[in-house]
Amino acid sequence: MKKHNFSAGPCILPQEVLKQASEAVLNFNDLNLSLIEVSHRSADFVKVMDQARSLVLELLDLENKGYSALFLGGGASLEFLMTPYNLMKENGSAAYLDTGAWSSKALKEAKLLGEVEVVASSKDKNYNYIPKNFSIPAGVDYLHLTSNNTIYGTQIKEFPKTDALLVCDMSSDIFSRKLDFTQFDLIYAGAQKNMGPAGTTLVVVKDDILGKTGRKIPSMLDYQIHISKDSMFNTPPVFPVYVSMLTLQWLKNMGGIDAIEKINIAKAELIYNEIDNNPLFEGAAVKQDRSNMNVTFLLKDESKKERFDQMWKDAGISGINGHRSVGGYRASIYNAMPIESIQVLVDIMHKL
């Protein structure tokens, strides 16, 4: 029986994408060679990289608007360092909104290169809300945000206006909802939440903001070098890029972000309604800041935990245990999660 995969990442992927990817591992483009055997310089793979980058800009409505899309290695964790290297001027400064573990790690890396100001933090309540109405210092090189907090189940609903460059880590909600993506100067996202398998990281950057820091940047950390080499300065992670390309094509065929947002809202409403109306459960995040990607919730009566755990395991549910920082449960309901799987979980919660 196929599991109902609520894992926070690596995450669920569309079944048709997994089928196509598995076939390509055996025989890619009828070459009688595996995808992971062919040269990344071959015309067949160059086409994959070009199509993946093009689909990113098309789906985000950033085509012909001065942005480049890159597929790099190192995960979002490397972007924590690449961001200040490429955007923070020598003797410069940056502002960070601290909304969880990943934003905390990002600002730690930025402190290696310059002054960092934490404009607001929700650490005081174990990151169960998004700070609002904070002031952004004048003269900072950029403001860094994390749009969705996988561990804590919170999500930024409105993004602040600022004269500084706006940077956003969208690792766990990229391609899930409609936004004006032109408001961002730099977006990065690990693939393994909503786009593909672990092993590649998407970077979308406005071209004209680069090359202005006055600092020397190591080649592998320089966005301009990666752009000049069409995202293949070094051997790219071919399999994650290919699967990401397939997933982006799947999303486009569904109707793009407009269509998937409606589905994601329906999925989130289904499970949050059960949490709010079932006296045995409560949400872990403040209601107005709840994530539509990662639903965190707690069981009020611990005496029922053993029975509840056995019920969801018997139903073929996987990956629903909460992160140790929050406890309870976490249902990650990314783009590829069918609403039928959420209904299975809701039915169990209702029967408990």
N, C-alpha and C positions, 0 to 999 in steps of 0.2 A: 504494500500500500504506500502510495506517495505521501510523504509527510506534509503537514501544514507548517511551513517554515517561517517562523516569526523571528528568526535570528537578526540581531542588530548589525551584523556584518562580520565576515562576508555574508551577503544577503541572498534572498530569493531572486532568481532571474526568470524571464519568460521561458516556458517549456520549448517553444519553437526555436528560441535562440540557443538553448542548450543543445538541441538536436542538430542545428546547423553547425555549431561550433565543434561538436564531437565528430561530425562527418569531415570537417576540414582538418581535424587532427590526423585523420587517416588518409584523406586524399583532398588536397586543396586545389580548387579550380580545375579539377580533372588533370592535374599535372602528374598524378601518380607519385606525388611527394606530399609529406605532411606539411601543414602550415608552419609547424615549429622546426622544420628542416630547411625551408627555402630561404634564400638570401633576403635580408631586409632591404637590399638595394634592387631586388628584382622588380620588374614592372608590375607584377601581380601584387606584391605587398605595398609598393609605393602607392598604388591605387587605393588600397585599404586605408593607409594613413591619410591620404588626401581626402577621401570620402568621409572618414571619421571627423576630421577637422572641419570640413565643410558642413556636415550635419549639425555639429555643435553650434556654429554661428547661425545656421538657418533656424534651428529650433529656439534659440534664444533671441531671435530677431535682431542679430547684430551683424548681418551681412552688409558689406560695403559701408560700414560705420567706423572704420579705423581700428578694428580689433583683430588680434591673432589668437588662434586656439592651438594649444600644445598638449601633447601627451608625454609626460615625463615620468621618471622613476622616483623612488624615495618616499612615496606617500605624502599625505598632507603634512606630516611631521617635517619633511625637508622644506616644504613651503613656508613653515614657520621661520626658517632662516633665510630662504631666498627672497621673501618679501622685504625685509629690511635691507638686505644687500642691494636690491634693485631700486628701492624707493626712498630709503632714508639717506638724507644727505650726510656727508662727513660733518661731525659735530651737530647732527640734526636730532630730531625728536619725533616720537609717534605717540598716538593715543590709542588705548585698547579698552574695549568693554569686556569685563570679566564675567562670563555667564556659565562657566563650567570648566571641567578638567582640560579640555582642548584649548580654550582661549588662554587659560593659565599657562599652559606649555608654550603657546605661541608667544606670549609676552615675555616669558623667560628667555627665549632665543633672541628676541629683539633687543633685550637689555645688553646683549653681548656687543652690539654695534652702536648704541646710542642711548639717549634718554627716553624713558618710557613713562607715560602718565596713564594710570588706570582711572578712567573718567567715571566709572561706576562699577559696582560689583554686587552680585546677589549671593555671595558666599555666606553672608550672615544667616541665610535661611536654607542652607545646603542647595543653593542654585535652583530653587523651585519656582523662580519667577524671572522676568526680564526687567532690569532697571529701565526707568523712563525719565524724561525731562532732565537729563544730565547735560552739563555744559561741555563743549568741546573747546579745548584751549586754542587760542589764536596762534598761527605760525607753525603748527605741527605738520610734518610731511605727509602723514596719512592717518586715517582712523581705521582701526581693524575691528571687525565684528565677526561673530560666529552665528550664522543664521538659524541653525537648528542644533539643539544640544541632545545628542543621542542618549547619553547616560541618564539625564534628568527629565527628559520629555518636555522641554520648552522650546519655543520657536518665536523668532522676531516677526511680528506682524506688520509693523511700520518701520521703515528705515529712516534714520535722521538725515536732515539736510546739513551739508557742511561744505566749506570752501576747500577743505583738505581733500586729498585723494581718498576715495572710499574703497576699502579692501574688505572682501568677505570670504570667509571659509564656509563653503556650501556643501561640505562633504556628505551630509545626510539628508539634504532636501533638494539638491540640484535637479532640475527638470521636473519638479513635482507640482509647481504652482506658477501662475502668471505673475510676472513682475516686470517693471521697466528696467531691463538689465543695463540700459545705457547710464543709469545712475551710478553704476559701479565702474571703477577704473581697473580693478583686478579682482578676479574670482578664481578660487581654486577649490578642487574637490577630489578626494580619493574616490576611485571608481567603484569600490566594493560595497557601496550602500545602495545606489540607485542606477548604476550604469554598466557594471561589468564585474569581473573578478578582481581580487586584490592583485596589485602589481603595477598599476599605472595610476597617474594622477592627472586630472584635467586642469589646465591653466588657461584662463581667458584674460587677456591683458590688452589695454588700450595702447597702441603702438607709440603714440607721441608722449607718453609719460616716462619713457625709458631713457637711459643714458644721461640723466641729469643729476646724479648724486655726487659726482666728483671723486668717487672712490674707485679703487681697482677691485674688480669682481673676478673671482676664480671662474674659469671658462664654463665648468659644469653648472655653475650657479647663475650664469648670466642669461637672462631671458632673450636678450638681443641676439646672442649667438645661436640659441635654439631656434629662434624665429628665422634667422638667416639660413639655417640648415633644414628648414621645413620639418622641424621636430625630430630630426634624425642626425643630430650632431654625434651621438654615439648609438650603438645598437639599441633600438627601442624594445620595450617589452611586447613582442609581437602578438602573443596570444591574448593578453588583456586588451590590447588596442583593437584587435579583430572582434572580440566579443563585445566590446563597447560600441564598435561600429554597428554590429548587428542589433544591439539593444536600441541604439538611437534610431535605426531604420524602423525597428518595430514600433517605437514611439511615434515616429512620423506617420507610419501607416495607420496608427490608431486615431490620428487627428491632432497629434502634437500636444503641447503643454495645455492648451485650452481644454482638450478632451480629457486628459489624464487628471487635471485638477478637479473636474466635476466628479470623477470616480473616486479620487482620494478624499474629497469632502464627504461623500456618501459613506465611505468605509470608516472614516474617523467618527462621524456622527453615530454610526451603528454601535460602535464599541463604547464611546463615551456616554451614550444614552443608557446603556446597561450599567456602567459604572455609577452613574449619577442616580439611577432609579433602583438599584439593588442595594438594600441596607447592609449587605455583607462586604461591600467594597467601597473604596474611596480613591479618588485620583491623587497622585503624588504632586502634581504641578498645579500652580494657580490657574484657575479656569481660563482667564483671558489670554494666558500665555501658553496654552497647551499645544503641543506639537501634533501635526497631522501625520507625522511619520513614525514617531516613537511614543507609544501610549504607556505611561507608567502608572501603575495602580497598586494598591495595598489591600490585603485581606484583613478586615477588622477583627475577625474572630479566629485567632491562631489555632484554636482547637479543630477547626475545619480544614486546616492546611493539608494534612496528610490525605484526606479524602479528595480535596480539590486537585492536588497534584496527581493523584492516581487517575482521576477522571480525564484530565487533559492528556496525560500520557496514553491512556487507553484509546483516546480519540485520534491518536497520530499527530499530536501537536508537539512541535520541537522549538527550542530556543526562546522560551518565554520567561525563564527566570530573570528577575531583576538584577541590575548591576549591584555589586556589593556596596557601592556608595549610597544607594537608595533603598535596596531591599525590595521585597514584594515581587512584582511581576512587571515585565516590559514586553509589550506586543509591538514589534516593528512591522509597519504595514506599508512598505515601500511600493513603488509603482507597479511592480509585477505581482504583488500579493492580490489574489482574487478575493472578491467580497465573500465568496462561498466559504473560504477558510475562516474569515472573521466571524461568519455566522455560526460555524462550528464552535468556536470559542465562546461566543455570546450565549449559545444554547446551554453550554456546560455551566457557565456562570449563573444562568437563570435557574438551572436545575439544582444547584448546590444547596 
